[in-house]
């Protein structure tokens, strides 16, 4: 899953997501993110532009292995996203507040 995929998932701009991660990097595991080289990024862009064309270095044997690896990653990502959603839900629950005394003037009238 790439940064723009996560940004779309959270309905924010990619740059805002990156900025939030940089500001809170200590909250993420070390292997949470990695940076693509320029060549890797260009390769992804090229593949994305021509999604209907099979890449020239396509190999059926490794493709099945790749799909298995992607499925494993998808399961792990799903578990991680569940953990994130649970953490957000836990943070959004307000603890019960003690009752407050009524506001106003007190008179001696009964």
Backbone torsions as a table, in degrees:
resi	resn	phi	psi	omega
1	UNK	NA	129.4	-177.7
2	UNK	-98.2	168.7	-175.9
3	UNK	-55.7	-41.4	-178.3
4	UNK	-70.5	-25.3	174.7
5	UNK	-68.0	-46.2	178.3
6	UNK	-64.0	-39.9	179.0
7	UNK	-61.1	-42.0	177.7
8	UNK	-64.9	-41.4	179.2
9	UNK	-58.8	-44.2	-178.9
10	UNK	-89.5	1.9	178.0
11	UNK	56.0	48.0	174.8
12	UNK	-131.3	166.8	175.6
13	UNK	-72.9	149.7	-179.4
14	UNK	-57.9	-43.2	-178.4
15	UNK	-63.5	-35.1	178.6
16	UNK	-67.9	-40.0	177.3
17	UNK	-62.4	-47.4	-180.0
18	UNK	-60.0	-42.0	-179.4
19	UNK	-64.1	-42.4	179.9
20	UNK	-63.6	-39.9	178.7
21	UNK	-65.5	-45.5	-179.9
22	UNK	-60.4	-40.1	-178.5
23	UNK	-70.4	-24.7	-176.0
24	UNK	-122.2	32.1	-172.9
25	UNK	-57.9	-28.5	-178.7
26	UNK	-68.9	-15.1	179.9
27	UNK	-85.3	-9.0	-175.7
28	UNK	-106.9	148.0	175.4
29	UNK	-65.6	158.1	-176.6
30	UNK	-58.2	-34.9	-176.7
31	UNK	-92.7	19.2	-178.3
32	UNK	-67.7	-36.2	-177.0
33	UNK	-139.9	159.5	174.4
34	UNK	-148.8	160.5	-178.0
35	UNK	-108.0	132.2	177.1
36	UNK	-78.7	148.1	171.5
37	UNK	-73.2	166.4	179.4
38	UNK	-59.4	-40.4	-179.6
39	UNK	-64.8	-42.6	178.6
40	UNK	-63.1	-42.2	179.1
41	UNK	-63.8	-43.7	178.7
42	UNK	-63.0	-36.8	178.5
43	UNK	-63.8	-43.6	177.5
44	UNK	-63.3	-40.4	178.5
45	UNK	-63.1	-44.6	-179.8
46	UNK	-62.0	-44.8	178.8
47	UNK	-64.6	-40.9	-179.6
48	UNK	-64.7	-34.5	-179.7
49	UNK	-69.8	-36.8	-177.5
50	UNK	-115.1	61.0	-176.7
51	UNK	-65.2	-25.1	-177.1
52	UNK	-84.3	-5.0	-178.8
53	UNK	-107.7	134.0	178.1
54	UNK	-73.2	129.3	179.5
55	UNK	-58.4	148.6	-175.9
56	UNK	-62.6	-28.7	-178.3
57	UNK	-96.2	23.9	-179.6
58	UNK	-67.2	130.7	-179.0
59	UNK	-129.7	121.5	-174.9
60	UNK	-61.6	-43.8	-179.4
61	UNK	-59.9	-50.8	-178.9
62	UNK	-72.0	-23.5	178.8
63	UNK	-63.4	-42.1	178.5
64	UNK	-64.8	-40.1	177.2
65	UNK	-65.4	-40.4	179.0
66	UNK	-63.4	-41.8	179.8
67	UNK	-64.0	-38.1	177.5
68	UNK	-63.9	-43.1	178.8
69	UNK	-64.5	-40.7	178.6
70	UNK	-63.3	-42.1	178.6
71	UNK	-62.4	-41.3	177.3
72	UNK	-61.6	-44.5	178.9
73	UNK	-64.0	-38.5	-179.7
74	UNK	-62.3	-42.0	177.9
75	UNK	-62.9	-44.6	178.8
76	UNK	-62.3	-42.6	-179.5
77	UNK	-64.3	-40.0	179.0
78	UNK	-61.3	-42.9	178.5
79	UNK	-63.4	-42.8	179.6
80	UNK	-64.3	-42.0	178.7
81	UNK	-64.5	-39.1	175.7
82	UNK	-59.4	-43.3	178.0
83	UNK	-61.9	-41.7	179.5
84	UNK	-63.7	-46.7	-179.9
85	UNK	-62.5	-38.7	178.3
86	UNK	-65.6	-39.4	178.5
87	UNK	-65.3	-41.8	178.4
88	UNK	-64.2	-42.3	179.1
89	UNK	-62.0	-41.6	180.0
90	UNK	-64.3	-36.3	179.6
91	UNK	-72.3	-26.6	-176.2
92	UNK	-84.0	-9.9	179.3
93	UNK	-82.9	125.2	179.6
94	UNK	-86.9	136.5	177.4
95	UNK	-68.8	152.1	179.8
96	UNK	-62.1	138.9	-179.0
97	UNK	-98.8	141.5	176.6
98	UNK	-66.8	151.0	-179.8
99	UNK	-63.0	143.2	-180.0
100	UNK	-97.0	154.0	174.4
101	UNK	-72.3	143.8	179.4
102	UNK	-62.7	147.5	179.3
103	UNK	-93.7	140.0	176.5
104	UNK	144.2	-177.9	179.6
105	UNK	-89.7	145.0	175.9
106	UNK	-104.3	135.2	177.2
107	UNK	-117.1	166.0	179.0
108	UNK	-83.1	-6.6	178.5
109	UNK	-66.0	143.5	179.1
110	UNK	-90.8	NA	NA
